[in-house]
Amino acid sequence: MVEAAGPEARADLELVRVSIAPEGCFGVLLVAGLPAGPVTLERTYPLADSAPRGPQFVKIPPGRYRCVRSYFNGGRYDSYEVTGVTGHDRLLFHIANEESDLDGCIGVGQRFSRFSIRESRLGFAQFMQLMGGRESFELLVRNPS
């Protein structure tokens, strides 16, 4: 369900990545174009095994996705799954502080720290409150300019 990001209707939630580095991919969440509070962390992977400090990528490419209510078995709590990512499934929003806590999923926290995010339980609770218990929402993912 990935579509080109353009001037079409605004997504319910935007994940704007502010930094993609070997230490992780850091982002902010926007609602109606304004910062919503929680910050994000995703694991990064080197484009070439021979150059781990070179260009990095994440499992969820920029684009539009449908996120559906789900359950995170590892943490035993409700969450949302990002669907429509070619070659991947079970990419969830969940509590995480370090890049090593993630394998393609999106960690949600309250604030950035050096190479991590902090107060993840608070940030995740705020994220779930923003979603208001809905069954699904549209997510727009954007990379740094």
C-alpha positions in Angstrom: 0.0 0.0 0.0 3.0 2.3 -0.4 2.2 5.4 -2.4 4.4 8.4 -3.4 4.3 11.1 -0.8 2.9 14.2 -2.5 0.3 17.0 -2.0 -2.6 14.5 -1.4 -4.6 14.4 1.8 -2.7 14.6 5.0 -2.0 11.3 6.8 -3.4 10.7 10.3 0.2 10.5 11.6 3.6 11.4 10.2 6.9 9.9 11.1 9.6 12.4 10.1 13.1 11.0 10.4 15.6 13.6 11.5 18.7 11.4 11.4 19.7 8.1 9.8 23.1 6.9 11.1 24.9 3.7 12.0 23.7 4.4 15.6 20.1 4.4 14.6 17.3 6.2 12.8 15.8 8.9 14.9 12.4 10.6 14.2 9.6 12.7 15.5 5.8 12.1 15.2 3.5 14.8 13.8 -0.2 15.1 14.0 -1.8 17.7 11.6 1.8 18.9 10.8 2.6 19.6 14.4 4.9 17.7 16.8 2.8 15.2 18.8 5.4 14.7 21.6 6.7 11.2 21.2 10.0 10.5 19.5 11.0 7.4 17.6 14.0 5.1 17.1 14.5 2.5 14.3 17.4 0.0 13.8 19.6 0.8 10.8 21.4 -1.6 8.6 24.5 -1.0 6.4 23.8 -0.9 2.6 27.0 -3.0 2.2 28.4 -5.5 4.7 31.9 -4.3 3.9 31.0 -0.7 4.9 29.2 -0.8 8.3 29.9 2.9 8.9 28.8 3.9 5.5 25.2 4.7 4.2 22.4 3.1 6.2 18.9 2.0 5.5 15.8 1.1 7.6 13.3 -1.7 6.8 10.4 0.7 6.4 11.0 2.9 3.3 9.5 6.4 3.0 5.9 6.3 1.9 2.3 5.9 3.0 1.2 2.8 5.1 -1.9 1.6 6.8 -1.3 0.8 10.5 -3.6 -1.7 12.1 -4.3 -2.4 15.8 -2.3 -5.4 16.9 -0.8 -7.1 19.9 2.9 -7.2 20.8 3.4 -10.7 22.2 6.9 -9.9 23.4 5.7 -7.2 25.7 2.1 -8.4 26.2 0.4 -5.2 25.3 -1.7 -3.6 22.5 0.1 -1.9 19.7 -0.1 -1.0 16.0 1.5 -2.9 13.1 2.8 -1.1 10.0 1.4 -3.1 7.0 2.3 -3.1 3.4 6.1 -3.1 3.8 7.4 -5.3 1.0 9.1 -8.4 2.3 8.3 -7.7 6.0 5.5 -8.3 8.5 4.9 -7.7 12.2 6.7 -4.3 12.1 5.2 -2.8 15.2 5.3 0.4 17.2 6.5 -0.6 20.7 8.4 0.2 23.8 12.2 0.3 23.2 15.1 2.4 24.4 18.0 1.1 22.4 18.5 0.2 18.8 19.3 -3.4 19.9 15.7 -3.6 21.2 14.4 -3.4 17.6 14.5 -5.4 14.4 12.6 -3.3 11.9 10.0 -2.1 14.4 9.6 1.5 15.5 10.5 2.2 19.1 8.6 5.1 20.8 10.0 7.2 23.6 9.6 10.5 25.3 12.9 12.1 24.5 16.2 11.6 22.7 19.4 10.5 24.4 22.8 9.7 23.1 22.2 7.0 20.5 18.9 6.0 22.2 15.5 7.2 23.3 14.4 7.5 26.9 11.2 7.2 28.9 9.9 4.8 26.4 6.9 3.6 28.5 5.7 7.2 28.8 6.3 8.0 25.1 4.5 4.8 24.1 1.5 5.5 26.4 1.3 9.0 24.8 1.4 7.5 21.3 -1.4 5.1 22.2 -3.4 7.9 23.6 -2.9 9.9 20.4 -4.3 7.0 18.4 -7.4 6.9 20.7 -8.1 3.2 20.4 -8.9 3.4 16.6 -8.6 0.2 14.7 -6.3 1.6 12.0 -4.7 4.8 10.8 -2.6 6.1 7.9 1.1 6.7 8.5 3.3 8.9 6.3 7.0 8.1 6.7 9.5 10.8 5.5 13.3 10.7 5.4 15.5 13.7 6.2 15.7 16.3 3.4 
